[in-house]
Structures are given as structure tokens and as C-alpha cells.
């Protein structure tokens, strides 16, 4: 697997750097992970460049424990290298392990093995680490530091507006967790979109969903502001060359890579969204249009999850746009709910329920993920479009994820762990704390209702209503059986039939289950037979 080289400056292709014969002892070794690129993090509190050092590592395991797409790997490695370069410019020693394209020099590498080697090679008084975003990584690093006999400062990640302890306090004693109640609590606690009394929401309502989530007219979205994209600089070009060589078999392409890899670039994307797209975000946040990946979305989730942006500045920017009359309240509230509400909520669920959460499978789903999820080679136009843009850009907006790719795997009955691995692999903003609850809980209902009060199950008519894909598709959303039947519609009725006894107990699904009873027995048998063929991958 890829060779690693340690340097104290920005990693550069072909440069191995010199190691000191006798490394000087360090007071603090500050571990910075690939999704912790935050100069204001707690790990840097009291940092003394004369006594302390930063440790960062690029390791093959982080691209191979799931089959990480090239866009995702390039983003993480390039952002890491830019962050290390910025630290070095401050006079901070960065002990950086860089992957190279040459796989012959060293075996597979992991964060655990690389950190163990570092602690063996250099005396360290303490290791400082902000809470990782993945349970697997936290357990590995804690075990390594413990085995080395070095004290570990495991620090709360103050990037977030709700600590894990605060979320645990919110959850304590509640029979059922619901994001809406958590969101209102967060609005009050942080004074976001609140009246002067601190208790009532601006505009008199907590939620403006009724004003949001329209479909585009038949003519399409019309003029769309250009989304900032960034030409790869020398560091990113080196990473692209590395990834195209070292991970050549991995899915996707980086031919059009343009994600922000520095804080300056991330701030530019945020400013562009607030000034040019926020005002229309709420209205069309659920709309889809073939061949249009960006639309009115923010495209800041990757920068947020790498910590190049802080959620407080994101929320403040959106709120100021409303107070200054540049964006309507419905759009601003809808956006802030995603950052202050949903983002914080899913992280709380993750750390409250892991590691058992990752193994949940309430619906007993066991079908394999279709191979064409890695290529987009399907005649279903909506899925072809969503997967193709995912492989090209590492991105799809939330409705494409929930109600196209996620809906299909839910209805097909794909094993949740396989769905989770796909989402974690292909999206540039995928870090497990946010991806796993969204996929297993909200999208696949594998947690039995912790994240969502009902399964997000729908026929192809939903996709037809929210976009234009069905107009050019060989399948017809209104048909349940036959060669032209939309697979989403066929699988929807099969899904209800397979889980009828469970879903009948859910008040929000009762009407849908009753509709199942109206289907003649012979037709239902034909639906179930056609659904089984879809699970076997026969028709396409």
C-alpha cells in the first residue's frame, strides 16, 4: 500500500525529508485528524511551538475501509496538506506522514499503526486529541496511546453548538427523541431567530415548511447563480496525481474537482450562497432537475465537516441576511434548521447510541446493493442522474440522497450496512457521525424510528412531482406491474406488503397500509413477483 513519509513542512511529491537521529522530547503531541482542520480547536489551547508539535497522517486505511471515491479522498488529503502548510507558516512543527503513489515501499497503513510508530520513535509527555468524528477512529487512537503508556487528553469538540454531555441531558428521561423539540431548545439556548424576549420565535412560527419545498415549474429552474469552484493548485494537483495512481480502481473521477480546500475558499463559498442563493433556497430545496447538480443549495457541508467553517459563523451569516432584508424568513429558517437543528441532532444520536447503532436493522433488510450503484448504469433516469453526478462531483443534494438513492435501497430491502458503506464512500461531506444516522436512521429506517417517525417510503409519483426525470424515462410512475412499471412504484407496494404488520402499528403509515388492501390479490401477487425480480437484478 502507499508509502508514507514524515516531514515537518507541507508534504511535497517526491520529498522524503530528513529525520532527526535523536528526536527531541515533546511536551504535547497534538493529533489533528483529517476532519479537524480547525485552528481554533481545543487541541491548540496553550500550544507552545517551542515545546509542542502537531501530528497528522495520511493513511491508506481511511480510503479503503470503505471503497472511498476519488473525489472524497482528494478533498480530505488536499485540505489536510493545505492545513499543515498553514501551520508550518506559523512556525509550528508538523510531523506529517504523507502517502505517495509508490505502493512498493511500505505495507498497508492505518492511523493506529502510524501513531504507534510515532510514539515509539519520539518521547512524548502527553497526547492531545479532540473527540474524533468516528467511533472506530476514537477507539483505535485511544487504544494506541494507552498501549504506549502516554497520558491522553481527549477534548470536547467545541466546533459544535451542543456537546455530547448536553445532548445526553436533553435525551435523559425521554421515551422518544424528536428533532423538532431539540431544535427549539437550541434556538432558545443560542438566541437564534428569536424575539427580544428570548422565548418566542421570530415571525411567530418555529417551522416554515409550508412556505418551502416547491417543485420547479415545467420550464425548469431558470437562471441559476454560478456556484464557486476552485481550480486545483499545485498541492491539490499533487494529490490528484497520487489518488489517480494509488487508488486507480476506486470509483468516480476527479477530472472536475473544484471543492474548497482552505478556509479562505470555504468562506468564499459561504458568502456566495448567502448573497446569491439563500433567498431561493427554502422554496426549492427539495426540487430536482436533470443535469443540474448545484441548484440553490449551499455546498458548504464538506467545508463544515472538515471544520474549515464554523457553524456559528454560518448561522450568523444566514440570520444577518434576513435581518438586513436580503433573504426571506422561510428560507433562512429552513437553512438554519439544517445546521443548528438537524446537524447537531444527528451527532447527538450518533454518540448517544454507538457502537450498537451501526448494527441496527429493524426491517431485517438483507438484499445486496446493486452493482450499478457504483457506475450509475441503470435505465431509471432519476437514479442514473443522481449516481452519475455523485461519481463526478462527490455530491448530491439531500432529496437526491433521501428520496432517490436512499428510497430505492429502502424499498429494495438492501442491507443497511451496505447502504451505509456506499454513502460513506461516495460523498465528499461524509464523516460517520453525520452520515450513519442519516442513512441507517432517516433513510433506511433501520433504527426502528429513533431518527424518523416513519419510513420515508413513496412511489415514483413523488419523484415525478419534484423533478423532470420521469418525462424522459422508459418507466411510468403510475404503473405498478409490467415492463413499463416504475421500479419505485412496484417496490413501494411490495415494501408495504412485506412489512404490513409492522407499518400498520405506525399512525403515520396507517392510511398507506389501508390502501394496500384495495389492491386485488392477483395484482399484489404480480407486484411481489416483479419486486423479487428487481431484487435479483433481473430486469434492467
URLINDA-V516500 format. One record per residue. N is the residue number from 1. PHI is phi in whole degrees, -180 to 180 (NA if undefined). Layout:
N,PHI
N,PHI
This chain:
1,NA
2,-60
3,-70
4,-116
5,-127
6,-103
7,-139
8,-112
9,-130
10,-62
11,-61
12,-130
13,-58
14,81
15,-106
16,-96
17,68
18,-104
19,-98
20,-68
21,-62
22,-128
23,-59
24,-70
25,-67
26,-112
27,-71
28,-127
29,-103
30,-91
31,-86
32,-119
33,-87
34,-65
35,-110
36,-129
37,-88
38,-124
39,-67
40,-94
41,-70
42,-61
43,-63
44,-97
45,-62
46,70
47,-65
48,-122
49,-59
50,-82
51,-123
52,-116
53,-144
54,-105
55,-118
56,-135
57,-145
58,-94
59,-133
60,-64
61,-59
62,-71
63,-107
64,-121
65,-68
66,-124
67,-79
68,-60
69,-68
70,-62
71,-59
72,-66
73,-65
74,-62
75,-59
76,-62
77,-68
78,-66
79,-63
80,-61
81,-67
82,-66
83,-66
84,-61
85,-63
86,-65
87,-63
88,-61
89,-65
90,-87
91,87
92,-91
93,-76
94,-115
95,-86
96,-115
97,-99
98,-109
99,-69
100,-127
101,-72
102,-78
103,-92
104,-85
105,-77
106,-136
107,-78
108,-52
109,-125
110,-138
111,-59
112,-64
113,-67
114,-70
115,-69
116,-60
117,-66
118,-65
119,-68
120,-76
121,-84
122,-136
123,-64
124,-136
125,-77
126,-149
127,-107
128,-117
129,-145
130,-74
131,-45
132,-65
133,-91
134,-142
135,-59
136,-57
137,-69
138,-59
139,-65
140,-63
141,-68
142,-60
143,-66
144,-66
145,-66
146,-62
147,-64
148,-79
149,73
150,-107
151,-62
152,-120
153,-97
154,-94
155,-102
156,-63
157,-86
158,-81
159,-58
160,-88
161,-90
162,-132
163,-72
164,-63
165,-68
166,-66
167,-68
168,-60
169,-66
170,-63
171,-79
172,-61
173,82
174,-89
175,-71
176,-144
177,-95
178,-136
179,-61
180,-58
181,-70
182,-63
183,-60
184,-65
185,-63
186,-68
187,-59
188,-66
189,-62
190,-103
191,63
192,-102
193,51
194,-117
195,-68
196,-60
197,-73
198,77
199,-119
200,-106
201,-74
202,-59
203,85
204,81
205,-132
206,-84
207,-140
208,-113
209,-56
210,-62
211,-95
212,-113
213,67
214,-87
215,-92
216,-68
217,-66
218,-59
219,-76
220,100
221,-73
222,73
223,-65
224,-122
225,-60
226,-71
227,-86
228,-61
229,-130
230,-121
231,-64
232,-59
233,-84
234,-61
235,-64
236,-65
237,-62
238,-63
239,-66
240,-59
241,-62
242,-59
243,-67
244,-64
245,-91
246,-72
247,-117
248,-59
249,-83
250,-74
251,-71
252,88
253,-138
254,-117
255,-62
256,-118
257,-65
258,-153
259,-74
260,-68
261,-120
262,-132
263,-63
264,-60
265,-66
266,-62
267,-65
268,-66
269,-65
270,-61
271,-61
272,-62
273,-63
274,-63
275,-82
276,-119
277,-128
278,-58
279,-61
280,-107
281,-62
282,-61
283,-57
284,-119
285,-69
286,-102
287,-78
288,-127
289,-152
290,-57
291,77
292,-122
293,-76
294,-95
295,50
296,-106
297,-81
298,-82
299,61
300,-111
301,-63
302,-64
303,-64
304,-62
305,-75
306,-84
307,75
308,-75
309,-120
310,-105
311,-59
312,-64
313,-71
314,-67
315,-63
316,-61
317,-64
318,-68
319,-65
320,-64
321,-62
322,-74
323,-63
324,-90
325,79
326,-96
327,-153
328,-70
329,-59
330,-60
331,-67
332,-67
333,-63
334,-61
335,-72
336,-63
337,-60
338,-69
339,-86
340,-79
341,-94
342,-64
343,-61
344,-70
345,-67
346,-66
347,-65
348,-61
349,-60
350,-57
351,-76
352,-73
353,-112
354,-73
355,-90
356,-61
357,-57
358,-66
359,-103
360,-70
361,-156
362,-61
363,-96
364,62
365,-72
366,-142
367,-69
368,-74
369,-62
370,-57
371,-61
372,-72
373,-65
374,-93
375,-129
376,81
377,-80
378,-139
379,-80
380,-72
381,-64
382,-65
383,-72
384,-58
385,-67
386,-66
387,-73
388,-61
389,-70
390,-62
391,-71
392,-81
393,-118
394,71
395,-147
396,-152
397,-78
398,-64
399,-76
400,-61
401,-74
402,-80
403,-110
404,-124
405,-66
406,-67
407,-61
408,-63
409,-68
410,-61
411,-68
412,-71
413,86
414,-73
415,-55
416,-56
417,-64
418,-72
419,-64
420,-57
421,-63
422,-67
423,-63
424,-65
425,-79
426,-98
427,-103
428,-66
429,-95
430,-81
431,-123
432,-61
433,-60
434,-98
435,-74
436,-63
437,-64
438,-64
439,-81
440,-67
441,-88
442,-71
443,-78
444,-102
445,54
446,-73
447,-90
448,74
449,123
450,-67
451,-91
452,-134
453,-76
454,-157
455,-66
456,-84
457,-106
458,-156
459,-85
460,-65
461,-64
462,-63
463,-65
464,-62
465,-70
466,-98
467,-165
468,-115
469,-64
470,-66
471,-62
472,-109
473,-102
474,-72
475,-97
476,-114
477,-60
478,-78
479,-94
480,-99
481,-138
482,98
483,-65
484,-100
485,-66
486,-67
487,-56
488,-61
489,-70
490,-58
491,-69
492,-60
493,-69
494,-66
495,-60
496,-62
497,-68
498,-66
499,-116
500,-57
501,-65
502,-72
503,-70
504,-64
505,-83
506,-94
507,-55
508,-80
509,-111
510,-58
511,-64
512,-63
513,-67
514,-62
515,-63
516,-60
517,-66
518,-82
519,-82
520,-56
521,-56
522,-66
523,-68
524,-63
525,-63
526,-67
527,-60
528,-68
529,-67
530,-67
531,-64
532,-65
533,-65
534,-63
535,-65
536,-82
537,78
538,-70
539,-84
540,-172
